[in-house]
Amino acid sequence: MLPERLLVVLREHWRRHRLRGPWLFPPVRAAATAERPVTNGAATKAFQQTVRSVGLERYCLHSLRHAFATHALEDGVDLITQQSLLGHRRIETTARYVRVRTDRIRSTPSPLDTLPL
């Protein structure tokens, strides 16, 4: 599901860093081998540093997953499709990921407005 413009950026990253192994983001340490990807801990640390550097708080790497689900819902993607995209077995798990923005809730017309007086 990667957009074409993101694929272009990722391919450029691959070429610029002359990556030889199978991983787009290999470990940074010289002692680490290219046989495995960057660790979850290293990715989390980099994400947290970036979040702090732009003045945000209370976001973790997992927040991106929630944001994906919320934006997909706002773009009209149904929960069953999202369940498949997120790899959940139960629809209840997918429903926990979805957060509807309060401005969207406030701007939703009431069905009661359509009732005749």
Sine and cosine of phi, psi and omega as CSV:
sin_phi,cos_phi,sin_psi,cos_psi,sin_omega,cos_omega
0.00,0.00,0.33,0.94,0.00,-1.00
-0.98,0.20,0.75,-0.66,0.05,-1.00
-0.92,0.40,0.46,-0.89,-0.05,-1.00
-0.83,0.55,-0.65,0.76,-0.03,-1.00
-0.92,0.40,-0.51,0.86,0.09,-1.00
-0.95,0.32,-0.63,0.78,0.06,-1.00
-0.86,0.51,-0.63,0.78,0.03,-1.00
-0.88,0.47,-0.71,0.70,0.00,-1.00
-0.90,0.44,-0.69,0.73,-0.01,-1.00
-0.92,0.39,-0.61,0.79,0.06,-1.00
-0.91,0.42,-0.63,0.78,0.04,-1.00
-0.91,0.42,-0.64,0.77,0.07,-1.00
-0.85,0.53,-0.71,0.71,0.00,-1.00
-0.86,0.51,-0.73,0.68,-0.01,-1.00
-0.93,0.36,-0.69,0.72,-0.07,-1.00
-0.88,0.47,-0.63,0.78,-0.04,-1.00
-1.00,-0.06,0.04,1.00,0.03,-1.00
0.74,0.68,0.79,0.62,-0.04,-1.00
-0.95,0.32,0.73,-0.68,-0.06,-1.00
-0.96,-0.28,-0.43,0.90,-0.05,-1.00
-1.00,0.03,-0.14,-0.99,-0.04,-1.00
-0.99,0.16,-0.12,0.99,-0.13,-0.99
-0.99,-0.16,0.73,-0.68,0.06,-1.00
-0.95,0.32,-0.53,0.85,0.02,-1.00
-0.79,-0.62,0.99,0.15,0.00,-1.00
-0.96,0.27,0.19,-0.98,0.05,-1.00
-0.87,0.50,0.51,-0.86,-0.05,-1.00
-0.99,0.11,-0.62,0.79,-0.06,-1.00
-0.87,0.50,0.65,-0.76,-0.01,-1.00
-0.89,0.46,-0.54,0.84,-0.04,-1.00
-0.97,0.26,-0.31,0.95,-0.02,-1.00
-0.96,0.27,0.53,-0.85,0.01,-1.00
-1.00,-0.04,0.34,-0.94,0.05,-1.00
-0.99,0.12,0.17,0.99,-0.01,-1.00
-0.98,0.18,-0.11,0.99,-0.02,-1.00
-0.61,-0.79,0.36,-0.93,0.00,-1.00
-0.98,0.19,0.09,-1.00,0.11,-0.99
-0.85,0.53,0.56,-0.83,-0.03,-1.00
-0.96,0.27,0.38,-0.92,0.06,-1.00
-0.87,0.49,-0.62,0.78,0.01,-1.00
-0.89,0.45,-0.67,0.74,0.02,-1.00
-0.92,0.39,-0.64,0.77,0.03,-1.00
-0.91,0.41,-0.65,0.76,0.02,-1.00
-0.90,0.44,-0.70,0.72,0.00,-1.00
-0.88,0.47,-0.71,0.71,0.02,-1.00
-0.89,0.46,-0.66,0.76,0.02,-1.00
-0.90,0.44,-0.72,0.69,-0.01,-1.00
-0.89,0.45,-0.63,0.77,0.05,-1.00
-0.89,0.45,-0.66,0.75,0.01,-1.00
-0.91,0.41,-0.70,0.71,0.01,-1.00
-0.86,0.50,-0.72,0.70,0.01,-1.00
-0.91,0.41,-0.59,0.81,-0.06,-1.00
-0.92,0.40,-0.39,0.92,0.03,-1.00
-0.98,-0.21,0.15,0.99,0.12,-0.99
0.99,0.10,0.33,0.94,0.05,-1.00
-0.99,-0.16,0.37,-0.93,0.05,-1.00
-0.70,-0.72,0.26,-0.97,0.13,-0.99
0.89,0.45,0.52,0.85,0.10,-1.00
-0.87,-0.49,0.62,-0.79,0.07,-1.00
-0.79,-0.61,0.15,-0.99,-0.01,-1.00
-0.83,0.55,-0.60,0.80,0.00,-1.00
-0.91,0.41,-0.36,0.93,0.04,-1.00
-0.86,0.51,-0.50,0.87,0.01,-1.00
-0.89,0.45,-0.58,0.82,0.03,-1.00
-0.91,0.42,-0.68,0.73,0.05,-1.00
-0.90,0.43,-0.67,0.74,0.01,-1.00
-0.89,0.46,-0.67,0.74,0.04,-1.00
-0.84,0.54,-0.76,0.65,-0.03,-1.00
-0.89,0.45,-0.67,0.74,-0.01,-1.00
-0.90,0.43,-0.74,0.67,-0.01,-1.00
-0.91,0.41,-0.60,0.80,0.04,-1.00
-0.89,0.45,-0.68,0.73,0.04,-1.00
-0.88,0.48,-0.71,0.71,0.01,-1.00
-0.90,0.43,-0.44,0.90,0.04,-1.00
-1.00,0.02,0.08,1.00,0.10,-1.00
0.99,-0.10,0.16,0.99,0.03,-1.00
-0.98,0.22,0.82,-0.57,-0.04,-1.00
-0.95,0.30,0.30,-0.95,-0.07,-1.00
-0.91,0.41,-0.54,0.84,0.00,-1.00
-0.91,0.42,-0.67,0.74,0.05,-1.00
-0.91,0.42,-0.68,0.73,0.02,-1.00
-0.89,0.46,-0.62,0.78,0.04,-1.00
-0.82,0.57,-0.69,0.72,0.02,-1.00
-0.92,0.38,-0.71,0.71,-0.01,-1.00
-0.88,0.47,-0.62,0.78,-0.04,-1.00
-1.00,0.07,-0.17,0.99,0.05,-1.00
0.97,0.24,0.51,0.86,0.00,-1.00
-1.00,0.00,0.58,-0.81,0.08,-1.00
-0.99,0.15,-0.58,0.82,-0.09,-1.00
-0.91,-0.41,0.68,-0.73,0.01,-1.00
-0.90,0.44,-0.47,0.88,0.02,-1.00
-0.89,0.45,-0.57,0.82,0.05,-1.00
-0.91,0.41,-0.69,0.72,0.01,-1.00
-0.89,0.46,-0.67,0.75,-0.04,-1.00
-0.87,0.49,-0.51,0.86,0.02,-1.00
-0.93,0.37,-0.44,0.90,-0.02,-1.00
-0.97,0.24,-0.39,0.92,-0.15,-0.99
-1.00,0.08,0.79,-0.61,0.08,-1.00
-0.83,-0.56,0.85,-0.52,0.04,-1.00
-1.00,-0.04,0.76,-0.66,-0.01,-1.00
-0.90,0.43,0.62,-0.78,-0.05,-1.00
-0.91,0.42,-0.52,0.85,0.04,-1.00
-0.92,0.40,-0.51,0.86,0.07,-1.00
-0.94,0.34,-0.62,0.78,0.03,-1.00
-0.90,0.43,-0.72,0.69,-0.03,-1.00
-0.90,0.43,-0.53,0.85,-0.06,-1.00
-1.00,0.05,-0.03,1.00,0.01,-1.00
-0.98,0.22,0.83,-0.56,-0.01,-1.00
-0.93,0.37,0.54,-0.84,0.02,-1.00
-0.98,0.18,0.72,-0.69,0.08,-1.00
-0.89,0.46,-0.37,0.93,0.03,-1.00
-0.91,0.41,-0.41,0.91,0.02,-1.00
-0.92,0.40,-0.33,0.95,-0.03,-1.00
-1.00,0.02,-0.12,0.99,-0.01,-1.00
-0.96,0.27,0.67,-0.75,0.06,-1.00
-0.94,0.35,0.53,-0.85,0.03,-1.00
-1.00,0.01,0.00,0.00,0.00,0.00
